[in-house]
Structures are given as C-alpha cells and as structure tokens.
Amino acid sequence: MSKSVDLEFFYDCSSPWTYFAFTRIIPLVAQLGQPVRWRPILVGGVFNAVNREVYSARQAMFTNPDNKRRLDYYLKDMADWAGLAAVTAIMPPGHPISSVKA
C-alpha cells in the first residue's frame, strides 16, 4: 500500500525564491501524482511578526556601499539558485516590492 503525501506550497508573488521553487514543485507534483495545496502568504507579514529589522537591513544592502560584500553574495546566491532551477533571474527596478495587492 502506498502512503499518501500531503503537499503544501507556501508562496509570495513578489519572492524570487517562490519563482525558483515553483520550477521544482510542478515536476514533483507530477511525479508523485499528488495534489498540492497552494498557500499564498505575505512574506512581509511574516517579517512584521518575526523581525521588522529585516527591512532596514535589506535596504542598507542595496544603498550602503559598506554592504557591497553582502550585496555581492546576495546576487551570487540568487544566480546560483536560478541556475539550479534552470531559469533566468533579473530583478526588476524597485525590487523588492509589496505583494499585498498581487
């Protein structure tokens, strides 16, 4: 007897990590033959509840020249994950944006 697996996919429309994961979840769902529960979330809401400082830290990464190494690592990490997902990741101007109205 095969065991049923419940799959839930939590996603935020503004998240590049959602984009990368989405490329992997569709083949996985097809392979397992199981339905997936799509769970939209607002990552900003999680940040608000857990650590509001993430906003200023992220903003500083893009605007403060002292954070160049952090930004370089962020961009490399993003490129590495995009490569793993076999997609191109180009951040639009103004990213990150609020996904509240998405």
Buried (B, 14 or more C-beta within 10 A) or exposed (E): EEEEEEEEBBBBBBBBEBBBBBEEBEEBBEEEEEEBEEEEBBBBEEBEEEEEEBEEEBEEBEEEEEBEEBBEEBEEEBEEBBEEBEEEBEEEEEEBEEBEEE
